[in-house]
Amino acid sequence: MEPTKKKRWRWMSLTMLIVVGASAFWWFWAADRVESMETTTGAQLKFRANGELFEVYQNQKWQPFFAKGVNLGASLPGHYPGELPITREDYMRWFAMIDEMGANVIRVYTIHSPVFYEALVDYNRRKEGDPLYLMQGIWSPEELLIEKKDAYLPEIREEFRQEIRDAVGAVYGDITLPEKPGKASGTYRANAGKYLIGWHTGTEWDPVMVQNTNRLHQKVAPYQGKYFHATPNATAFETWLAEMVDTVAMEERKYGWQHPMTFTNWVTTDPLSHPGEPIHHEDLVSVDPTHIEPTQWEAGYFASYHVYPYYPDFFRYDTTLQQLKNDAGQIDTYKAYLRQLKQYHKNMPIMVTEFGVPASVGVAHLGNLGRNQGGHSEKQQGEIDVELLQEIHQEGYAGAIVFVWQDEWFKKTWNTMRFELPEDRRSLWINVLTNESLFGVLGMFPNKEGVLTIDGDRTDWDQLVPEEKHRLDVQVPGIDEIWMTHDEGYVYFLAQLKEEFDPAKQQLYVGVDTIPGGNKHAAQLPGLTLDEGLETLIALGKADESQIQIAANYDFHARLYGKRYGMLAVKEEEKKDNSGIFKPWKLAVSLEMEPPDSKKYYPMEEVDVGKLIRGTTNPQDPQYDSRTAWQAKGKVVELRVPWMLLGFTDPSSLSVMSYEDDGKSFTTKKTKGIRILPLLVDTATKQIVGQNDYAVTKLPMYTWQGWEQVGYHERKKQSYSILKKGFHEIEAPVKLETQP
């Protein structure tokens, strides 16, 4: 090519690159624009708290905004939150699902990894219509606060201040955080500040810590900051909180923005009085949002609470809440509480930033109208969540953020945590008795989910590779084949009978042996004598007969609350090995309460979680129930049993609860495996079909290798589509005049 032609070609190429580059830059800049208003002081505003409303600046004017949100955790199965295992691809996939569900806000509790903010910015640049907004939480030094019980200690104040600086820097993409155990780290360069809806400072406050802080620093002067101040009637803790909120404001103002401020609060430290609350501790002290006010913060300030319908107990007992009916004509203490709380916070917006119920087998608290903490199917979870969402909206709140987006295997619950040992392995298995793990709208299911379906059809078993299942050579009259397998959540059984299973004529019992000890005979199995005891006994039959029971002397629920705490009556014969007594598998839902801790005596409450539901685990089937344990069709019986119901404290390390008990702590043993004895019992004669003598020690054993890695399947629960409908039906906030 001639020199002049070469030059011409270079100029043409350069011009094209400039045009393409300029177009790309324009698209990038235009797509990243967020309409905002500039104040007289030069601050950018997108959201503001105005009177009792939350408002968004849109189409050149301020418009009412109702926050329809979801809380987002930081963990995946097999991990703890501090490991920050969630990838950019996970976030992008989840944002699309959250958006489709109708949520407009994602709340996070703490700083996530840089990929979270990068993904959020990228997703919002790409999407049409309004962006997904972020409510950023700032984690307070929770463990130190509870341990030291003094918020004013220098190490606590400085740690919290540093966390505030880090959070603001992370949101605005202007910080590099060094690696620290349990903390997010890396270089933050994505500016998500333009998508922020507000700052949510702190965690739920321990009442004893708050009370002690107030006592130690009762003479402290109310904080007077640049943007926020404490009122003259503020307590010492509220003054400390005003300082922390003001710190957030000062840090954000460096980036030219202002966003609405709030601090985390919950029912236990609300400013209301609850005469019907049984436990003094639950109504011990208040943290009052009205005792903090903005000074020069035009984005404003709002109140936020975590409000569940089952905790504390005054939701069941307080007669002052038993006066209001809901749309269905039922006395509704949750709705009544929302109304009282709203009336208290006059002239400021208020949000419920945590609410919901879990879809789980386990239950931890009872609530009115069946709104318990657990024991729900996915469908029931969705229906209750929508009821709560609608009531929050009807009562004039500025937003409702459901708990939580994804199931979190690592979570613990007060009534199962003593039985999960070693406790540092909780993330490696899913205990469906631990309801806290199953609040998610997006289910995180163990690896056999979708591979094996409990529906009475053995086709999926036949398709399992040989390494994934084990046929047990058990010679029992009436039973042709027994198969077993397992995953991170359940032990699975398949029985091929000689004749069609008819619960009206027979029951199928499965005795389970994991360690030496237990019952060698039982009233349910007349005439049976074994050479080794059974820890648990499964019965399948009619609906009221299908259950799993636990040997009386192995029953760790009774050992804890009976033998150790004296809250349950335990008969002497039940303490003996080989008593022949199997007891219902129960969980505590409320401990015995008596003065001086409570205002009057309340007996212990417990629920039976050993009931085995017959149904299907096929989510496409109209009869689907996520709690399903078994199904039978023709000669095939399928069963899955949660690990803990078989006595396991951690199946990933083959740990089971020991019979040994020194009265102070539980101990565990390593099991060699599981032996099972299936037996058919004739309903009419109450007799075992066939022989009555079996050597348990000679039965084949189901064994497996422990695991350090997990497999899981992600799937939207039925509650997702129900909540989606509920979210899409809600538009602007309700403006209330006066409430009766």
N, C-alpha and C positions, 0 to 999 in steps of 0.2 A: 504494500500500500504506500502511496506517495505521502510525504511529510504533511502537506496541507490537509489531505484527507484524514490522516491520523489525528491531527489537531481538532478537525471538525467533529470527528467521532468521539473524541475525549470530551469536548464541550457538550455534545448532545447527551452523552452518558451522565456527565456531572449534573446537567440540568434535570434529567429524569430522576436522578437520585435525590436532588434537592426537592423536587415536586413531590415525589413519593414520601420522602422523609417528613416534609412539611405536612402532608396529608395525614400521615400516621401520627405525628405530634398533635395535630389539631383533633384527630379522633380521640387520642389518648386523653388530651386535656379536656375536651368537651364531655367525654364519657365520665370523667372524674369530677365534674362540677357538681356541687350540691348547693342548691339555692339557700341563701342565708341572708340575714339582716345585719347591718352594721350599726352599732350603737353610737351615741355621741362620744363615747370614750374610745371608740375604735375597735371594740370587741365584736366578733362574729357570733350571731345567735341563730340556731336552727330550731331549738326547743326552748320552751320556758314554762315555768310554773306561774300561773296567773289566777289569783283567787283560789277557787277550788278545782280549776281545770288545768290540764296539761295541754299545751298548745304547740303546734308545729307551724313554721313559716313556710308557706306554700302558695304559689301563684300570687306572689307579692302581697300576701296578707297572712295574718295569724288565724289559724283554724283549730278547732278542738281536736284532740288526738286521744284515742284510747289505746293503751299499750296492751297488745295481745301477744304474750310472749311465752318463751320456754327457757328454762334454766338448762345450761349445758355443762356437763361434767368434764373432767380432764383425763378419764381413764378408759381403758379397754380391758376385756377379759384377759386374765393372766398378768395384769399390771396394776400398780398403785398409781394414784394421780401424780405423785411427784416424779414418776418416771416419764411422764409426758409422751406417751407412745402414739398419739393420734397424728396421722399424716395429713399433708395438704389435700391429698385425694379424698381422704375420709371427710375432711371439713367441707370440701366442695360438694361432695355427694349429699352430705347432711344438710347443707344450706339449701340445696334445691328441694329437698323433702320438707324442710321446715317452712320454706316459702310456699310450697304447694299446700301445706296444711293450713295456711292462712295466718300464721304468726307474722308479726312485723317487728318483733324485738327478740334478740338473743341476749340472755344475761349470763355472764360468767362470774365466778366467785373470786377469781384471782388471776394473776398474769398467766396467760397461756404462752406456748412457744411462738417464735416469730412466724411460723407457717400459718398459725391461726389468723393473725392480722393480715398477712399477705393474701390468704385465701378469701377473707371477707372483702377486702378491697377489690380483688380480682373478680369475685362473684358479683359485687354490686356494679362494677364497671360494665360487666357483660349483660346484666339482666335488664329487661324492660320494666318500666313502671317504677314505683317507689322502692328504695333500697331496703335491705334488712338492716335494722338499726342495732346498735350494741349498747348494752348497759354493762359497764365495767365495774366489777367488784374489786375491792382492795382488802386483802386478807389481814386481819389484825393478829398480833402475837397471841393466839388463843390459848395455847398450852401454858405459856408463861403467865398470862393473866390469871388463869385458873389456879396455877401453882402458887404464885406470889400474892395474889389477891390485892394488888395495889397497882392501879394503872399509871400512877405517877412515878414509878421507879424509872430512873434514867435509862436503863437498858431496854425497858419496854417502850418508852417514848421514842427513843432513837431508832429502835428496830421498826416501829410503825412508821415513823417519818421516812425512813429509807425505803420502805415498801411503797409508800405513797409516791415518792420521787421515781422509783422504778416503774410503777404502774403508769404514771402519766407519760413518762418517756417511751414506754412500750407502745401505748396507744397512738402516740404521735410519731412513732417511727424514728426516734432520736436517741437511742441508747444501745449500748452493748453490755449485756449482763454476764458476769463471770459464772462459771459452773459452780453450783452449790447443791448439795444433796437435797432432794425434794423440792427444788425450785426450778423455774424456767430459766433458760439461759440462751445466749446467742446474740446476734446482731439484729436489731429491729430497725427496718428502713421503710416499712409500709405505713403510711399515715392513715390510720383508721379514725382519726379524730373527727373528721367531717361526718362520719356515720354514727357518732356517739349520741345517745339519747340522755344519758346522765351517769353520774358517779354514785356508786353504792358502797359506802365506806364501812368496813368492819364486819364482824361476824355476830352470831347470836350471843348475847351477853350473859355470863354466869351471874345469877342473882347474889350469891354470897360474895363474889368479887366486887360487884357494884356496891353492895351494902358496906363492905369493908373499906373500899376506896372513899366512899362518902364519909365514913366515920373518921378515917385517918386525916382527911383533908377538908373538914367541914368549914374551916375558916378561910379557905382559898377564895380570892376575889373572882367574880364572874369574868370569864375571858372576853377581851375586847380586841378583836382582830381587824385586819384590813377589810375583809369581805364578809366575815361572819362573827357574831358575838353571842355570848350567853346572856340570858335575861337575868334580872336581879334574883329571881326565885329559882335559878338553876342550882342543882346539886353539884358537888365536886366532880362526880363522874360526867355529868352533862357538860360541865365547863371544860373538862378534858376532851370530850367529844367535839365540842365547838372548835377547840384548837385544831383538832385533827381534820375536821371538815374545812376549816379555813386554810390549812396547809395544802389540801387538795386544790382549793381555789387558787391559791397563790402560784402553785406549780403549773396549773393549766393556763393561767393568764399569760404566762411567758410565751405561749404559742398563739396568742391572739384570739382565743376562743373563750366562751363561757357556756357551760352546760348546767342543767339543774342538778342540785346536790341532795343526797339523802344519806342516812346511815341505816345499817341493818338493825332491825328490831324484831321481837317476837312476842307472842301472847304473854309469856311468863314475865316479861318486864314492861308490859304496856302500862299506861297511866290510869287505867280504870281499876275500880275496886270490885272484887269478885267474892261476895259473901258466901256463895255456895261452893267455893273451892275447898276440897277436903284437906289438902296439904299446905301448911303455912309457907313452905319453901316456894311454892308456885305463885304466890301472891305477896312475896316478901318485899319487893322494892320496885320502883318505877324508873324507867328511862324515858323521859318525856320529850318528844320532838318539838313541842311548842315552846320549850325553854331555850331553843336555839333559833336565831333569826339572821337573815342576810342583811348586810349593811350596804354594800355597793355591788351587789351581784344580781344583775338584771335578768339572768337566766332563772333565778329563783331557787326555791327549796321546797321539798315535799317530804311527806312521811311515808314509810314503807314498813310492812310487817309480813312475817311468815305466819300464815293462819291455816291450820289444819282442823278438821271437824271433830277430831277425837282426842285432842291433847291441848291443854291440861284437862283434868277430870271435871272441871266446872261446866264443860259443855254438856255433861250428862246430869249434873247435880244442882246447878244453880237455878233456883226457881225464878230469879229475876229475868232469866233468858227464856222462860217457858211461857211466854205470853203472845208470841208472834207466830202467825201461820204463813207458810209459803204458798206458791201458786197452786199447789196440789191440795191445799187445805190442811196440811200437817203442821203441828207445832215444830218449829225449826229453830233450834238454838244457835246454829251457825249464822243464819240470816239475822237473828236478833243481835248477836254479837257484832256482826258487821255494821249494823245500824248504830249501835251504841258507840262503836269506835269512830265511825264517820262523824257522828254528831259532836264528839269531843274535839276533833281536829277541824274546827271552823276556819274558813278563809285560807285553807291550804289544801293542795291536792294530796290524796292518799292512795297508795297502791298496795295490793297484796302481791308480794314478789315471790312467794312460795305457797302453793296449795296443791292438793291432789291426794290420791290413794294409790296403793300398789296392787298389781295383779300377781298374787302370790298364794301359796298354800298356807304359809305362816301368818299369824296374826299377833300384833303386839299391844294394841289398845282397842277398846270398843268405843264406838261413837253412836249418836242417835241416828235414827232413820237408816240403820245398816251401814253407815259411813265409817266402817272400821278401818284400822290400819292393817290392811291385809285380809286374806280370805276371799278375794274377789277374782272372778274371771276377767279376761281382757275386756270383754263386752261390758261387764259391770264397772270396771275401772273407767272406761270411757264415759259411760252414762253418769257416773257420780262426778267425774271431773267437769263435765259440761254443766251439771246442776250447780256446782260451786262457781264455775265461771259466770253463769247467768246471774247468780245471786250477787256476786261481786259487782257486776255491771249494773244491775238493777238498783243497787244501793248507792250509786253515784260515785263509785271509785274511779280513779284515773287510769287504772290498769290492773291486769291480772296475769301473772307469769307462772305457768304450771311447772311443777317439779315432777319429772325431770326428762330430758330428751332421751338419754340412753341408759339401759340397765348397767349397774355398776357392781360387779361381782365382789369387790373388795369390802363393801360396806358391812357393818355389823349392827346388830340389834340387841337391845338390853336382855331379851329373854332367850336368845340363842348363843350369845357371845361367849358364855362360860363353857359351852359345849363344843366350840370350834377350836381345836387344838392340833398342832401348833397354830397360834393365832396369826403368825406372820405368813401363813400360806392360804389365807382366805381367797386371794385373787385367783388361785389355781383351780377352784371348783365353784360351782354355783349351788348354794344351799337355798332351795326354794322355801325353806322354813324361815329364812332370814328375809323378812319382807322389805327391808331397806334396800336390798339388792335389786328389787323388781319394780321400782316406781317408773321405769322408763316407758315412753311411748314407742320408742324403737327398741325392740327386744334383742337381747344378746343371748342366743340360745346355744346350749352345748352341742357337740359335733354330730350327734345322731339325729338332731332336729332336721326334718325333711328327708332323712335317710331311712329311718324307721318311723312308721306311723302306727300309733296304737288304734287299730280299727278292726281287729279280728281277722285280717288277711295276712297270710304268711309270705306272700310273694316277695316283699321287700327283705325279709329274713333270708329267703332262698338266694337273693341276689347279693347278699353280703359276701365279701371275700372270706375264705376260710380263716384267715388270721384275725378277723373281726368278730368271730363268734365261736362258741364252744358248745358241743353237744355233750350232755352229761349222761353217763351210762347208769341211770337210776331205774331199777326194776320195781315198778309199783303197779298193782292191779288197776286197770282202767286207764292207764296212761302209756302212750306209745313212745313219745319223744319229749325230751326237755332240752331247751336251748337257753343259753345266757350270753349277754354281752353288757357293755357299760359305756358311759361317757362321763363328762365332767359334772353331770347333774343327777344321773339316775343309774340304777341297775335294772336291766331289762330281762324279762323272762318270756319264753314262749313254750306253751304246753300243747302238744297234739294228743287229744284224748281218743279213746277207742270208740266212744259214742258221743253224740251231740251233747254239749253242755247245757243243762236246764236247771237254773237256780231254784226253780220251784220243787225240784226233786233231789238236788244234791248241792253240796258246797265243796269248793276246792280250797283246801288248806295248804299253805306252804310254810313249813318250819324252817327257820334260818339260824345257822350256827356259825359264829365267827371266832370265838375264843372259848377256852374251857370254862364251864360253869353253866348256870341257867336251869331251865326246867326240862326234866326227862319225862314228865307226864303232864297232862292238862285235862281239865274238865271238858274242854271242847273236843278232845280226842280220846273218848272213853276206851279203856282197855289197852292203851298204848304205853309201852315202857321202852325207853331208849337207853343206850349206854353212854350218851353224852347229851348235855343240856342244850336247849334252844334259847337264844337271846330274844328273838322276836317270832311272832306267829301271824301270818297273813291269812285272812279269810275272804273268799270271793263267793258271792251269792246274791241274794236280794239286796236292794239299796241299803237297808238298815243293817245288813249283816256284813257288808264289805268294809273291811278295816284291817289295820295292822295294829297289833298289841305288843307290849313289851313285858318281859319277865319282871315280876314285882321287885326282886332284889337287884335288878339291873337298871330299873327305871330311874334315870338320873334326874329327871324333873322332880320326882318324889324324894329322892335322896337330898337334893338341894333345898327344896322348900319345906320338906318334912323333917328329915333327920337333922339337917343343919340349921335351918331357920325356925323350925317349929310352927310354920304357918299351915301345914297340912297334917292331918291325922294319918299315921302310918301304923297299921296293925303289926303285931309282933311276927305273925306267921309270914307276912309279906317281906320281912327282912331276911328270911332264911333262903339258902340256896335250895333249889329243887322244891320250892313250895307248891309248884303246880299252878300258881296263880299268874295269869297274864292280865295286865291292866291297860286301859286305853292310853294311847300316846297323846300327852297333853302339853300345852305351853301355857305359861303364866301370861295374863293380860293386865293384871293389876295386883300389886302386892297387898298384903294385910296392912291396914293403916290404923293406928291407934294414937291417942294422946300420949305425949305432948306434941308429936310430929303432926298429927291431924287434929281437926276440931272435934271429931267423934270417931267411934270405932267403925271400920269398914272391913269386911272379911276379904280374904284373897279370892281373886277370880281367875279362872283358867278355861281354856277351850280345848276341845278334842281336835287334833290335827291329823289323827290317824285314819279318818274316814277316807275310803278310796272311791273316787267318783268313776262311774262307768260312762264312757263316752268315746270321743275320738280326738286325736291330736292333729287332724287334718284341718288346717285353717280355712280351706275352701268349703268345708262341709258345714251346713247350717247348724249342726249339732256340736260344732267345735267348742271345746272348753279347755283352756290352757292348763287347768288343774287336773285333767283326766289322768287316771291311773291305770285303767284296764278296759278291755273289751273282749267279748266272745262272739264268735260266729261259727255255727256248726260245731266241729270238733276242735277248733282252734281257740285258745285263750292267750291273750297278750297282756302283759303287765309291766309297768315301770314303777319303781319305788325310789323316792328320794334317799340319798345316801344316809342322811342323819337318822331317818326312821329305822334304819338297820343298825344303828349304834355307831356309825362312823363319825369321827371328829375331823378327819381329813383323809379322803380316799386317795389323794395324790401321793401320800406317803404311807398308805395302808394303815393308818392309825384309827383304832377304835377305842371307845370308852372302856376303861378297865372296871372290874368289879371292886377293886381295891379303893378304899375311901377312908382317909384319916380324919375326916370331919372338917378339914380346912381347904383342901383343893382336890380337884379331880386329877386322875392320872390316866394315861393312855397306854395301849399296847399295840405292837405291830401284829396284825393278823396275817396268817399264812394264806388266807383266802376265805371263800364262802362255800359252806356246804348247805344244800337245801334238801328238804324232804317233802315232796308233794304228796298229798293224800286226798282221796275223795271220801266224803261222808254222806251217807244216805239221810236225807231230810226226814223221812218218815220214821226210820228206826233209830236215828242218831248214832249209827254205828259206822266205823271205818269200813270201807269196801276192801275186802281181802284180808291179808294177814295183819297182825298187830305188833310184830316184833321186827325192829330194824336196828342195825348197827350204824349209828351216825358216823362213828369214826372210820367206817369203811366206805362211806359214800364218797363219790368223786368230788373233788374240790375245784371250784372256779377260781382261777388265779389270774393276776395281771401284773404288769410292771408299773411301778410308780411313775409319775410324770412331772416334768418341769416346764413343759410347754403345753399350751391348750389349743384346741380347735373350737371354733364357734361359728354360728351362722347369725347374720344380722337380718332381721325382718321386722317390718312395721306390724305392731300389734293391732288387734281389732279396735282398740281405743283410738288409734291414729285417725281412722276415717270418721269416727264419732266426734272426736275433737275437731277435726277439720270442718265438719258441718257446723259445729258450735261456733268456731272462730269466724267462719264466713257469714254467719247470721248477725254478728255484732259489728256495728260500724262506729258511730261517734259515741262519746261518753254521755251518760244520762245527766242532765242538769236538774238537780233537785232544788225545790224551794225550801219547804220545811217538812220534816218527818214527824208523824204522830208519835 
